[in-house]
Amino acid sequence: MNIHISGENRLAPNYELTNNKPKMIQNSPSPNADECPVKVTISEEGKNACKNSVVDTEKTNYDTMLENRANLMEQKPEIHYVFLLGNKLAEITEHDEGYHSIEEKGSALLEAYASAYDEIVQGYADGTRNVYVEDETAESGYRKMTMEEEISGLDAAYQKYVSGFETRIHQAVDASKAFDKYMAKLSKIDIHRAKMSTKAKKFFDKMNEEDIPVNISDSMLGAKQKFIEMYSQYDTKSLSLKSMLENIKIFSK
């Protein structure tokens, strides 16, 4: 199934595999440098050719990434919504540094969902959003997706992110328990590892101060449902998404 989104041009990771094999180099005596001096001179034309080659390579790599994304979406159209949600989340957290609590991370993910949800709904409301999928029964070979189909795709992407979010939290908890045993060893190896272990300790100390929520996935999905209900009740033009989300508590104490 193919999917085509008008007015969109996002990057995707390059999933292309390489298959470079090492070449066998036979041992041979090295020539004496004094006996065969070599002087290399590169003309301006040669320098420009090298420069243009680099530019062309960069453009090819960029085009390849776009092509790979298109190929992925042809195989699995739902991947589009994973990219959409991921881009929204990246925009929210792009300049955020330092430690963020579980509540803050969950809120950022919910905000990303809300932004994507609003983009889809408003796009259909004003008639500017056109998303087509391959359909053999249609005369043109394509049909326009419905808003409900897009929301369903977004929900599936959110579910994937939520599951990954909960997994990472539990992995961090397990890592914290094992960290103290190895911190002293890491600190003794070298300065670089000592700095890494100190930074990690600060992270784990802050995390250990938190009460790890129970049923993280259920709480995140419940918060999403609360948002959808509020969205249908309020005029989004008079009430911003941020104001709406401030009224949603994801994790109960």
C-alpha positions as CSV (number, residue, x, y, z in Angstrom):
1,M,0.0,0.0,0.0
2,N,1.4,3.4,-0.9
3,I,0.7,6.6,0.9
4,H,1.1,10.2,-0.4
5,I,0.9,13.3,1.7
6,S,0.7,16.6,0.0
7,G,3.0,19.4,1.1
8,E,5.3,17.3,3.2
9,N,9.0,16.7,3.1
10,R,10.5,15.1,6.2
11,L,13.7,13.2,6.6
12,A,13.8,9.6,7.7
13,P,16.7,7.5,8.9
14,N,18.7,5.7,6.1
15,Y,17.9,2.0,6.4
16,E,20.0,1.0,3.5
17,L,22.5,-1.8,4.3
18,T,26.1,-1.8,3.2
19,N,28.0,-4.9,2.2
20,N,31.6,-3.8,1.9
21,K,34.1,-6.7,2.0
22,P,37.8,-6.2,2.9
23,K,40.2,-6.8,0.0
24,M,43.2,-9.0,0.3
25,I,46.5,-7.1,0.2
26,Q,49.6,-9.1,-0.5
27,N,52.7,-8.3,1.4
28,S,55.4,-6.7,-0.7
29,P,58.6,-4.7,0.1
30,S,58.1,-1.0,0.5
31,P,60.0,1.1,-2.0
32,N,62.6,3.5,-0.7
33,A,61.2,7.0,-0.6
34,D,64.5,8.5,-1.6
35,E,64.7,6.3,-4.7
36,C,61.3,7.2,-6.1
37,P,60.3,10.7,-5.0
38,V,56.8,11.7,-6.0
39,K,55.4,15.2,-6.3
40,V,51.7,15.6,-6.5
41,T,50.1,18.8,-7.8
42,I,46.4,19.3,-8.0
43,S,45.1,21.9,-10.5
44,E,42.3,24.3,-9.7
45,E,40.1,22.3,-12.1
46,G,40.9,19.2,-10.1
47,K,40.1,21.0,-6.8
48,N,36.8,22.2,-8.1
49,A,36.0,18.7,-9.4
50,C,36.6,17.3,-6.0
51,K,34.5,19.9,-4.4
52,N,31.6,19.3,-6.8
53,S,31.9,15.6,-6.2
54,V,31.4,16.1,-2.5
55,V,28.4,18.3,-3.1
56,D,26.9,15.8,-5.5
57,T,27.5,13.0,-3.0
58,E,25.8,14.9,-0.2
59,K,22.8,15.6,-2.5
60,T,22.7,11.9,-3.5
61,N,22.7,10.9,0.2
62,Y,19.9,13.3,1.0
63,D,17.8,12.1,-2.0
64,T,18.5,8.5,-0.9
65,M,17.2,9.2,2.6
66,L,14.0,10.7,1.1
67,E,13.7,7.7,-1.2
68,N,14.2,5.2,1.6
69,R,11.4,7.0,3.6
70,A,9.1,6.7,0.7
71,N,9.9,3.0,0.2
72,L,9.3,2.4,3.9
73,M,5.9,4.1,3.7
74,E,5.0,2.1,0.6
75,Q,5.6,-1.1,2.6
76,K,4.0,0.1,5.8
77,P,1.9,3.4,5.5
78,E,1.5,3.5,9.3
79,I,5.2,4.4,9.6
80,H,4.2,7.9,8.4
81,Y,2.5,8.5,11.7
82,V,5.5,7.3,13.6
83,F,7.5,9.9,11.8
84,L,4.9,12.6,12.3
85,L,4.7,12.0,16.1
86,G,8.5,11.7,16.3
87,N,9.0,15.1,14.5
88,K,6.4,16.7,16.9
89,L,8.2,15.3,19.9
90,A,11.6,16.5,18.6
91,E,10.3,20.0,18.1
92,I,9.1,20.1,21.8
93,T,12.3,18.6,23.3
94,E,14.8,20.0,20.8
95,H,16.4,22.6,23.2
96,D,15.6,20.9,26.5
97,E,18.7,19.9,28.4
98,G,19.2,18.4,31.8
99,Y,17.1,16.0,33.8
100,H,13.4,15.7,33.1
101,S,11.0,13.8,35.4
102,I,8.8,11.0,34.2
103,E,5.8,13.3,34.4
104,E,7.6,15.9,32.2
105,K,8.6,13.2,29.6
106,G,5.1,11.8,29.6
107,S,3.7,15.3,29.2
108,A,6.0,16.0,26.2
109,L,4.8,12.9,24.5
110,L,1.2,13.7,25.1
111,E,1.8,17.3,23.8
112,A,3.3,15.8,20.6
113,Y,0.2,13.6,20.1
114,A,-2.1,16.6,20.8
115,S,-0.2,18.7,18.2
116,A,-0.4,16.0,15.5
117,Y,-4.1,15.3,16.4
118,D,-4.9,19.0,16.0
119,E,-3.0,19.2,12.7
120,I,-5.0,16.3,11.3
121,V,-8.4,17.5,12.5
122,Q,-7.9,21.2,11.5
123,G,-6.5,20.1,8.1
124,Y,-9.7,18.2,7.3
125,A,-11.9,21.0,8.8
126,D,-10.4,23.7,6.5
127,G,-9.9,21.3,3.5
128,T,-6.2,21.7,3.3
129,R,-5.1,18.2,4.2
130,N,-5.1,15.6,1.4
131,V,-3.7,12.2,2.1
132,Y,-4.0,9.4,-0.5
133,V,-3.5,5.7,-0.2
134,E,-3.2,3.1,-3.0
135,D,-6.6,1.5,-3.8
136,E,-6.9,-1.0,-6.7
137,T,-10.7,-0.6,-6.7
138,A,-10.4,3.2,-7.4
139,E,-10.3,4.4,-11.0
140,S,-7.2,6.4,-10.4
141,G,-5.6,3.7,-8.3
142,Y,-5.7,5.9,-5.2
143,R,-8.3,7.1,-2.8
144,K,-8.3,9.9,-0.2
145,M,-8.0,8.8,3.4
146,T,-10.6,9.8,5.9
147,M,-9.8,11.7,9.1
148,E,-10.8,8.7,11.2
149,E,-8.3,6.5,9.3
150,E,-5.5,9.1,10.0
151,I,-6.4,9.4,13.7
152,S,-6.3,5.6,13.9
153,G,-2.8,5.6,12.4
154,L,-1.7,8.3,14.9
155,D,-3.2,6.3,17.8
156,A,-1.2,3.2,16.7
157,A,2.0,5.3,16.6
158,Y,1.3,6.8,20.0
159,Q,0.8,3.3,21.4
160,K,4.3,2.3,20.1
161,Y,5.9,5.4,21.7
162,V,4.1,4.8,25.0
163,S,5.2,1.1,25.1
164,G,8.8,2.2,24.4
165,F,8.6,4.9,27.0
166,E,7.5,2.5,29.7
167,T,10.2,0.0,28.7
168,R,12.9,2.6,29.0
169,I,11.7,3.7,32.4
170,H,11.9,0.2,33.8
171,Q,15.3,-0.4,32.1
172,A,16.6,2.8,33.8
173,V,15.4,1.6,37.2
174,D,17.2,-1.7,36.7
175,A,20.3,0.1,35.6
176,S,20.2,2.3,38.6
177,K,20.2,-0.7,40.9
178,A,23.3,-2.1,39.2
179,F,25.1,1.2,38.8
180,D,26.4,1.7,42.3
181,K,28.3,-1.6,42.1
182,Y,30.3,-0.5,39.1
183,M,30.7,3.3,39.7
184,A,33.9,2.9,41.8
185,K,35.5,0.7,39.1
186,L,34.6,3.1,36.3
187,S,36.0,6.0,38.2
188,K,39.4,4.3,38.6
189,I,39.8,3.4,34.9
190,D,40.3,6.9,33.4
191,I,39.2,10.5,33.7
192,H,36.7,10.2,30.8
193,R,34.9,7.3,32.4
194,A,35.0,9.0,35.8
195,K,33.2,12.0,34.3
196,M,30.7,9.7,32.7
197,S,30.0,7.8,35.9
198,T,29.5,11.1,37.8
199,K,27.0,12.3,35.2
200,A,25.2,9.0,35.3
201,K,25.1,9.1,39.1
202,K,23.4,12.5,39.1
203,F,20.8,11.1,36.7
204,F,20.1,8.0,38.7
205,D,20.0,10.0,42.0
206,K,17.3,12.3,40.6
207,M,15.4,9.3,39.2
208,N,15.5,7.5,42.5
209,E,13.9,10.5,44.2
210,E,10.8,9.9,42.0
211,D,7.9,7.6,42.7
212,I,7.9,5.4,39.6
213,P,4.3,5.3,38.3
214,V,2.4,2.1,38.2
215,N,0.9,1.1,34.8
216,I,2.7,3.8,32.8
217,S,1.1,2.7,29.5
218,D,-2.4,2.7,30.8
219,S,-1.9,6.2,32.3
220,M,-0.5,7.6,29.1
221,L,-3.4,6.1,27.1
222,G,-5.9,7.4,29.6
223,A,-4.4,10.9,29.3
224,K,-4.7,10.7,25.5
225,Q,-8.4,9.8,25.8
226,K,-9.0,12.8,28.3
227,F,-7.4,15.1,25.7
228,I,-9.6,13.8,22.9
229,E,-12.7,14.3,25.1
230,M,-11.6,17.9,26.1
231,Y,-10.7,18.7,22.5
232,S,-14.3,17.8,21.3
233,Q,-15.8,20.0,24.0
234,Y,-13.7,23.2,23.7
235,D,-13.2,25.7,20.9
236,T,-9.6,25.1,20.1
237,K,-9.3,28.6,18.5
238,S,-10.1,30.2,21.8
239,L,-8.3,27.7,24.1
240,S,-4.7,26.7,23.2
241,L,-3.5,23.1,23.3
242,K,-1.1,23.9,26.1
243,S,-3.8,25.4,28.3
244,M,-5.9,22.3,27.6
245,L,-3.1,19.9,28.5
246,E,-2.3,21.7,31.7
247,N,-5.6,20.4,33.0
248,I,-4.6,16.8,32.4
249,K,-2.7,14.9,35.1
250,I,-1.1,11.9,33.6
251,F,0.2,10.0,36.6
252,S,-1.7,9.9,39.9
253,K,0.3,9.9,43.1
